[in-house]
């Protein structure tokens, strides 16, 4: 049972991640807002206590790993990393600029705390399974967490991975699907008719947990606990999220990479600060 204080701490952390990500988008004037905002609650849970990590030693061998397979949501991950002390928060304002350590898609060769370079959809899942195999061979008790986009699940490579992980006994893998039902060209149903993602993973031998509100930290934590209890197979957690969650100008908007004015960012940040004040009251 997670304490009320811990849940409040994580909700505040998620709001701070959203604010920091909006500062990134404000600085450059454009970005993958919707897909970043929908995962901030997951980032808060993972970097706020679930994962075994050491910000002072990003390559610590005993750490848990996180792979952002939907690499365009890097700004949310960068915000979490900065807030946890992997690098100075001011560096967030260099997002996607020449010479930055924070490119549009995550890059393990540039950014402290990023475990794998991703961006070409589907490939992050494959590399996550390779990392999980490596951890098994080294007899590390580390978990490998990997986040997929729901539109990304239209890639054939995803289903090759879905077959592979149970067959190789990769019980140290916990995956998440950011199931916000919107992708660059429309809804999942309109683009490729994709539905029943959880049922599909279950058919391939995964333990599947469906989270009714994937933007609720308490439900996310409960799902991760259930995944860890299923020690005989890899787990996939389906997070029913809202694209653009917590950002007034981006909620349920199709736009994949959208312009962000200073005024929009400031209004959204003000609303998040008001939300934080309500939590603290």
Secondary structure, DSSP 4 states (H G I P E B T S, - for coil): ---HHHHHHHHHHHHHHHHHHHHHHHHHTEE-HHHHHTTHHHHHHIIIIIS---TT-TT-TTS-EEEESSGGGHHHHHHHHHHHTSS-GGGGGGTTSTT-SS-SS--TTTSTT--S---STTHHHHHHHHHHHHHHHTT----EEEEEETGGGGSHHHHHHHHHHHHTT-TTEEEEEEE-SEETTEEHHHHT----HHHHHHHTT-EEEEES-TT-HHHHHHHHHHHHH-TTS-EEEEEE--TTTT-TTTTT---SSEE--HHHHHHHHHHHHHHHHHHH-
